[in-house]
Amino acid sequence: MSSSCSSAVPSVQCRQRLTARHAVMVAGLAAAPWLLVGQANAQSSTSTVSTASEFPAVSAESASAEAVTAELDPVVVSATLTPRTASQSLSSVSVIDEETLRRRDPVSIPDALRGVPGVDVSTSGGFGKQASVFIRGTDSSATVMMIDGIRLRSATTGAPAWQYLEPRMFERIEVVRGPRGALYGADAVGGVVQLFTDKPDEQGPTPSVQIGTGSFNTQRASASLSGREGGTSYQFSATRLDSDGTEIRDGGDDKGYDNTSGLVSLSHTFDSGTRLGFLGLRASGNNEYEGGDSDYVQQVAGVYAEVPVTDIWSSRLTLSEARDELESHSESYGTSVIDTETRTARWDNTLLLGAHELIAGAEYQEDRVDGTTEYQETSRDNMAVFAQALMDFEPFSLQAGLRHDDNEAFGDEVTGHLALGYALDDQHTLRASYGTAFRAPTFNDLYLPEFFNYSNSDLDAEESETWELGLRGQYQRMFWDLALYQTNVDDLIASGDDGLVNVDEARIRGVELATGLELDQWTLAASVAYTDPEDRDTGKQLRRRASQTLRLDADRQLGDWNLGASFVAQDHRYNDVDNDERLAGYGTLDLRAGWAFAPDWKANLTLENVLDREYVTASNGTLWDYETPGRAAYLSVGFNL
């Protein structure tokens, strides 16, 4: 018997781990978990397919209630590297599922993340302009972003190019708040955002096509073909977005943007339970900015092999490459090219020991930089070993992890986490955790040419420790989650008289409350977050972070129609470290409607920033504020078999 907990039918060991109310949901879930590290997948049809008698008979009403519960307490994998429900993960985690993504139909990943508890987004305009995602007040380069287990970032800036990824390429988004250095290594200080592609679970091909148009002469189209044939799963997808864009400074010209994305995902499961797979995703296009334009490429590719070694031991090897390429054409400085490449080999092993689980492995990673800038060093490598224990002593649960990184550039780092959960009763779980993490100095921090008078090859990594206390209430049609946390960051990298130095310290305190409710044909959600990101040396608020965020969502199903609204509000933020440049708070209202006007056909209308609120989240100092798009409308028509 395979040890996977993510295949179409969960094994006996898995049912010991997942609560009974999720068994039906997991049985029908051929989704993201099986592509994640450490999970040997799809079980042999001759030895592992469970019989119907292993599951109790379920009425239609009971099945509906199970589905609702699954939406409110979804299975997540990013928090622990293995499937756990949100309440069992002992983490602060949010999931934007496929239904929500398709209903809201955001133009970019930053738009999809806006207002998620503990997440703050700052942009230098709309439509492909630079975006920063701050989780719990930490820097954008202190958050790990992954696509199906493959990390994507720029080795020169340390941050991923969030703005260049097309949301229609993905099935769901998981956001884990809090340090995950023991699992993912460098930069998982604020948390992890993982994007998952579609995982077809039905035999035969399933085509999908969607085309649309909207404000600012925006044209958008997407098409995909996915399905299963025997033991082979496949997905082929392509999207295209082209927009004239909007002005990003008062009185300026509209700045256009286009994006062409493609995805290929293939896997085959043999009778033995061994699975081989390939993933390739590429996004490329052109982005205009004040004083020039740039051509960009974001790309990930990976192959993996999953082997059920024994009934309790599964092993996975993943080889991957991620690329971030940018060619800028500036009216003032000419053409510049920066290409970064990260190659990774990761080996994960999972042992199921009754109600307990042990994950251990090793990782080798190499960063390379090329382009017109002559960096003092153009490559560095990192070796790591890690282990995690997930133990269940009902009503107590314990998670402990440890990782050692040896980096060629800045030396050794040891990170760890410890979480304790206590089930007060069937509906309420109390959790407490402690974790450490670090942010690696980037190639820009360490190796820029001397004439920049900026980098410092002697920089140490930023180090953090986080305490968190949380309480979750999980009911059949409702949930709420409350978290309080404090993060202390030492050796912050900041500008000194002669370039970058390790001097500053930061203390970030916060509280988050999220809730959701499924009632009749209503889907309601609300979240509120308070963050106090303070520079301890100056007592000032860290730049471009708001301290208060509110998000409200309401959706209603009316026969063939669905109607919805979202309201997001944030208080002021400061554009500079001295807190002299104050950017006002704002509130925006979005409306949406969908109409299933024929079998397998649907039309969607979204109205963004309905009140035409003018607001900014970033400024170019005393030169100009980066304006965000005003009121906009988008209409699309799609076919989905």
N, C-alpha and C positions, 0 to 999 in steps of 0.2 A: 504493500500500500504506500502510495506517495504521501509525503508529509506536507503537501501544499495545503494552505488554508484559503487559497484564492481561486481554485478551479471551480468548475461548474457545480460540483457537489462536494461539500466539505467533508473531510474525513472525521473519524470518531474523535481523534485528538483535537481537531479544530472545534468540534461542537462542545468539547470541554471548556474551550477558551472563549467562544462567543456565546453570549446569552441566548436563551431559548427563543426570545422574541425576535432574534435576528436570523434564525436558521433558515426560514423561508426566503428572506431577502438575499442572504448570501448564496443560497442554492441557485438563484437566478442571476447571480452577479458574475458575468465573465468580463470584468472591468479592469481598472487600472492595476490592482495589486499584483497580478501575475507578472507584470513587466518589471517590477521593482526588484532590487538586489535581494539576494538571499532566499528567494522563494522558488523551489522546484515545482514545476507546474503540471498542468493537465494530466490527469491520471489515466492509466491504461484501461481500455474498455473491458478487458478480460479479467482484471484483478482488482479494480478500484471503484467501479461504479456501484454506488450504494443502491439498495433496493428501496422501493416506495415504502415498504413496511418500516424502514428506519425513521420515517417522519410521520408525525400524527396527521390524521385527516384534518384539513383546514377548510372552513366554510368561506364563502365569498366575502362575507362581512369581516371575518377574522383576517383573511388575506389582505383586505383593504386596510385594516388597522395596522397590520404588519408593515405594509408598504409605507404608510404615513410615518410610523415609528422609524423606519429605515431612513427616511428623508430627514427627520429631525435628529437622529443619532446615527449618522452615516459611518460606514467603515472607512477608515483612513489608514494610510501606510507611511506617510512622510514623517510622522512623529516618532515611530519606533522601528522602521524598516520592515515591518510585518503587519498584517491586517489586525486592526483593533477598532472597535467602535470609538466614537469621539469620547464617550464617557469613560471607556476603559483605557484610553491613551494616556491618562493622567497629565494632559497637556491642554493649553489653550489653543484650540484649533477651529478654523472655519473652512467650510467647503462651499464652493460655488459650483453646483452640479450642472449637468448638461441642460436640463429643462430651464434653469435660471439663466444660463448663458444665452440660449436661443431666444428666450423671451425678452431679455434686455438688449441683446445683439449689440454689445459695445464695439466701438471702432478699434480700440487698443486695449492691451492688458492693463495699463495704468487706469483707464476708465473702468475696467471690470473690478479693480481692487479698491477704487475710491469709496471710503466710508466703511470698509471692513474694520471690525474692532481692532484698535491698536495700530492701524495702518494709516499713514499719511502720505499723500502724493503731492509732489511739487513739479510743475512743468514750465518749460520756457516757450509757451504757446501751445497750439493744438496741432493735430495731424502730423505725427512723426517727430515733433520737436522734442528736445532732450527732456527726459523725465527721471525723477528720483523717487524711490519708494523707501520711506522710513518706517521700520517696524519698531514700535515701542521706543521711539525717540532716537534710535541708533542710526548711524549713517547708511546711505543707500549701498555703499560698498561693504557694509556689515550684515548683509542679508544674502543668503544663498538662493539662487534661482536655478531650477532644474527642469528638464524636459524628459519625462519617462526615465528618470534615474541618471540622466547625463547632465552634467553641470555646464551652464553657458554663462560666460562673463568676459570682460575685457581684462587682460593681464596688465594693461597700462594704467587704466583707471580703477580697476578692482570691482567695478559695478557692471551689472548686465545692462544691455540696451533694451530696456523694457518696451520702449515705444515702437520697435520694429517688428514685434511679433503679432500675428493676426489671430484674434480670439477664435475665429471660426475653424481654425485648424485643431482646436482642442475640445475635449469632451468635458473636462472638469478641472478645477483649480483647488488645490489644498494650500492653506496658509497656516503654518505652525508658528506660534508666537513664543519666544523664549529661546535660550541658547541650545544649540544642537551640535556643538563642537565635537562631542564624543562620537557622533555618528558621521558627520560630514566634513570635519576638519576645519580649515581656515574659513573665517568670515561668517560663520553661523552664529553671530552674536545676538542680533535681533530676532532671527528666526529663519524659516525656510518657506519659499514659495515654489510649489511644484506644479507644472502643467502636464496634463495627461492627454495623450491622443486616444482616438476611439479604439475600443477592443470589441470587434464583432463577435456575437455569441449565437447567431442564427446561421443555419445552413443556407447556401445559395447567395447570389449577389444582391446587394441592396444599393441602388443608385440614389443620389441626392443632387439636386441642382437648385441654386438660388441666385437671383439677379435683383438689383435694386439701384435706386438713384436717390439723390437728396440735395440738401443745401450745399452751397459753395461748389456747385458743379461736381458733386461727388458721385462716382460710379463704383459699384461694388458687385462682384460676381464670385460664386464659389461652386465647386462640383466635387463629388466624391463617389467612389465605388468601393464598397467593403462587403465582407462576408466570410463564410467558412465553406471549405470543400473537404470533407473528411477531416483529417488532422491538420489541414493547412488553413491558416487565417491570413487575411490580406486587407489592406486599405491603401487606396490611391486617392489623394486629394490635391486640389489646386485652388488658389484664391487669387483675386486681383482687386486692388483698390487704387483708384486714381482720383485725386481731388485738387482743385485750384487752391484750396486752403484759405486761410484768413490772414489778416494783418497781425503781426506779433508785436508791433509797436504802434503807438498812436500816430496816425498819419502815414504809416508805411504802406508798402504794397503787399498784396496777398502773397503768401509763401506756400507753394504747392508741395505735394507729396504723392508718391506712388509706391506701391508694394506688390510684388508678385511672390507668392509662396507656394511651395510644393512639398508633398509628404509621400513617402513610401514606407509601409510597414508590412513585413512578412514574417511568419513564423510557422514552424511545423512541429507537431508532437508525434513522436514515434510510439509504437505499442509498449515499449519499455517505460514510457513516461518521460524520457529525455526530450527536451525542447531546444530547438535551434531557432534563432531569430535575428532579424535585421531591422534597423530603424534609420531612416534618412530624412532630414527636414532642412529646407533652405528657404530663407526669406531675403529678397534683394530688391533694390529700388533706388530712387533718387529723392532727396530731401532738400528743399530750399530754405535758406536762413538769411538773416541780414548780412549782406556783403558777400554772398556766394551760395554755393550748394555743395552737396556731397553725395557720392554713390556708396552704398553700404551693402554688406552681406552678413547675415547671421546664419550659421549652419551647425548642425549636429549630425553625427553619424555614429552608429555603433552596431556591433554584433555581440551576441551573447549565446551561451550554452548553459542549460539548466539540467542537472542530473540528479535523480533520486537515488543516492548511493545505497541507502538502506531504508527500512520502514520509518526510521526516525531521523535520518540524516539526509539533507539535501545540500547540494553545492551548486554555485553559479559563478561563472567567469564572464566578465564584461570587458570588452575592448572598445574604446570610444575616442572620438575626436570632436572638439568644438572649435569653431572659428568665428572671430569677430574682425571684420575687415572694413576699413573706412578710407575713402579717397576724397579729400576735401579740395574744393576749388574756390579760393578766396580772392576777391578783387585786390586785396592789399598784400597778401603773402604768397600768392601763386598756388601751386598744387602741392599737397602733402599727402603721404600715404602712411597709414598705420595698420599693420596686420598682426593679430595675435592668434596663437594656436595653443590649445591645451589638449594633450594626449593623456589618456588615463587607462590603466589596467587595474581592475578591481576583482578580488576574489572573496566571495561571501559564502559562509557555511552556517546552516541552521540546524540545530538539534532540538527535537521535541521530546521533552522528558516529563511525560504525564501532563500535568497542568502547567508545567514550566517550559520555558524556551530559552535557548542560548544561541546567540549569534556572534560569530567571530570571523575575522578576515584580515586582509591586507590590501594596501592600495599603493600604486606607484603613479605619480603624476609629473608631467613635464610641461612647462610653459615656454613658449618661444615668441619672440617679437621680431618683426621685420618692418622695413619701410624707409622713408626718407630721413627720419631722425636717427642719428647714430648714437644709440644707447651704449653706455659703458659696458654693459653686459646684455646679451641677447637671449639667454636661456637660463633656466634654473629647474631643479627637480625636487621632488618631495616624496619621501617614503613614510608610510604610516602602517601601524597595526592597531586593531581595535577589537573590543569585545563588549557585549551587552547581555545582561541576564534579565529576563522578564519572568517574575515569579508570582504565583497566585496562591495565597494562603487564606482563602475566603473566610471572613469578609475583608481581609487585608490583601493588598497587592503591592509588589515592590519592583522597581525598575532601577538598574544600576548599569552604568556604562563607563568605559575608560578608553582613551585613545592617545597614542604617542605619535607625533609628527616630527620628522627630521628633515628640515628644509635647508637646501644648499645656501640660501641667501641669508637667513636670519636665525638659524640654529634650531634647537629642540623646543617643542611645546607639548605639554601634557594637559589634556582637558578631560573632564568627566561630568557625569550627572547622576543624581540620586533622587528618586521620586517615590513617595509613599502614598498609597490610596487606601481609603477606608469606606466601605459601603455602609452608610448609616442605616439604610433599608433598601428595598427594591428600587426606589426612585431617586435616592440622594447619595452622592459620592463626594467625600471630602478628600482633597489632595494637597500635598505639600511637596515642594521640590527645591533642589539646589543644583546649579549647573555653572560650569565655567566654559569660556570660549575665547577666541582671539581673532583679531583682524590682521591679516598679513600685509606688510608694506608692499605697495605695488611697484612695478618697474618705473613709473613716474616718480614715486617716492624715493627710490633707491638709485636709479641709473641714468637719469637725464644728463645730457652733456653739461659740462661745468659752466658754460656761458649762460645757462638758464639761471644759475645761482638759486637753485630750488631743491634739488634732491640731496640725500644724505645716505651714503652706503652703510653707515653704522646704525641706522635706525633699528629699534626693537619692535616686535609686534605689539599692538595694543592688546591688553588682557582684560577680561571682564569676569565678574561673578554675579549671579542672579539668584535671588530668593523669590519664591512665589507661593502663594496660598490661594486655593480655589475651592469652589463649591458648585456642584452641578445638580440641577433637578431635571430628571428625565421622565416624562409621562407619555401616555399613549399618543396624545395629540398636541403636546406642548413640551418645550424645554426652556430652561434658563441656565446661564453660566456666569458666575461671578469670579473675578480674579483680581488679586492685589499683588504687586510685585515691586521689587527694587533691584536695579542694575547699577553696579559700580564699575567704571571703566578706568583703568590705569594706563599710563604711558600713551595718552592720546597723541597722535601725530599732528603737530601744528607748526605754523610758520614762526621761525625765529629770525634773529638779525642776519644770520648767515645761511639761511635755508631752513629746511625742515628739522625739527628736533622733537624728542619725546619729553614733553613737559606737563601737559594738561591732565586733569582728571575730570571725570563727569559722573554725576549721580542722576539716575533717571528713576523716578517713582511714578506709579500709575495705578489706575483701577479701571477695569473693563466689565461691562455688563451687556450680555447679548441674550436675546430671547426670540423664540419662534412659535407659531401656532398654526395648526391646520384645523379649520372649523367649517363644516359643510363645504361650500365651494370657495372658501376664502383661504388664502395663504398670506399670513402676516409675519413680519419680522421687524425687530427694532434692536438697535445697539447704541450704547453711549460709552465714550472713553475719555478719561482724563489722564494726561501725561505731563509730567514736570521734568523736562530735559534740561538740567542745569550744569553749566560749566562751573566746577567747584572752585577754580582759581579766581574767577571774576564775579561769580554769582549771576551771570547773564544766562538767558535762555539760548539753547543751541539754535543756530540759524536755520531758517526756513521750516521749522517744525511748529505746527499749531499745538495747543495744549488741550483743546476740547473739540470733540467730534461727536456728531449725532447723525444717525441714519435711520430712516423709517421706510419700509416697503410694504405695499399692499397689492395683492393680485386677486382677481375674481374670475371664476369660470362661469360663463353664461351660455350654455349649449355649445354652439359652434364658435362662440366668441370668448376671448379672454381680454380683460382690461386690467391695467396696472399703473402704479405710480410709485416714484421714489423721491424722497427728500433727503438731501445731504447738507449739513451745516457745520462750519468750523469757525473758531474764533480767530483772532489776529495771530500773526507770526512776524518774526523779524528777519530781514534779508541779510543782515550782517552780524558779525560776532559781538560787536559793541552795542547791539540793540538800538541803534539810532534810526534805522530805516524800517519803519513799521508798515506792514502790509495788512490791510483791513480784513476782517472776517467776512464770511459770505454764507448764503444759503441758496441752493438751486433745487428746482423741481423738474422732474422728468415724467412724462406720461407715455404710455404704450398701449397698443391694441393689436390683437391678432384675430384673424377670421379664417376658419377652415371652410372655404367656400365650395370645395369639391373633395371627393375621396383622394387622399394623399397630397392635396394641394392646400397651401396656406399663404395668406398675405399678412405682412406685419408692418405696422406704422409706429415709429418712435418719434417723440417730440422731446428734444433735449433743451435744458435751460429755458423752460417755457416762459418764465418771467423776465427773460433777457437780462439776467443779472450780470453786471460788469464786475469782475474780480481778477486778482492776480495772485499767484503763489510763488513767484520769483521775479527778481528785478536785476537789471544790468547796472547796478549801482546808481549813480546820478544821471546816467544816460537815458534810460527808459525802463518802463515796466513791461514785462512779457505778458501781453494780453491773451486771455483765453477766449475761445469761440463764444459768440452770443447764441441767441435762439436758433435752433436748427431742426429740420424735419427730414426723416429718411423713410422711404417706402421700399419694400422688397416683396417679391413673390417667389415661392419656392415649392419644389416637388420633392417628396421624401417617401419612398415606397415602404 
